[in-house]
Amino acid sequence: MPLVADEGPGRTAVGTTWSPALLPRSVTVERRLTNRALATWQAAPPGETAAAMAPFFDHSLVVADPAGRAVIESVGGPVAARFGLVAGLPLLRDPGLGEELVAACELVALQPMPIPFEASVNDPIGAQILVRGLALPLPLGDDPAALVQVVLSWREVLSKSAARRLQAELAQAFASLGPAQATAEPFPTRSANIDVIKITKNCR
């Protein structure tokens, strides 16, 4: 059966109507960046999917030839800075985020529909980056998934070893400051005036 030519976000590669029920529940209940991207993709008029997804560019990458070389056509600044992705280069099947990106693009090319995924990336300083992604097909000409836009959201958490190292560094920094010096009381307590007390006694 031939592929449907630019049927927009409401169609799949074989011409059947796409439904949110086809997505895992974790995607339909997600209330973060990927959920907003999914809602925008669903509401985009036929032929205007790419334009509708433009507001998510900063936190996404667009991949051309998703079933082949998977070349990064464009990448948002925050994504490029955080994960070292460069436009014009193919995605690599590196363990972690790289292999998840490649797998998601291949699945979208096979069946043009939203593909959610999650990945964990270890930062050189010891932090762990938890990544949530959503790969969305962008139709071009007769190909309903000529491009794939992958929207990414992430958060960083410290591993146990990194947390212990940070605590040790903080303790060392505070120890180098030495003991706290006593400061003068800004509001000293007023002592009783002996002469006033004597005068008061004599007046009785």
Salt bridges, closest charged atoms under 4 A:
GLU30 OE2 - ARG32 NE 3.37
GLU30 OE1 - ARG132 NE 3.32
GLU106 OE2 - ARG93 NH2 2.41
GLU118 OE2 - ARG132 NH1 2.95
ASP123 OD2 - ARG82 NH2 2.82
GLU156 OE2 - ARG82 NE 2.82
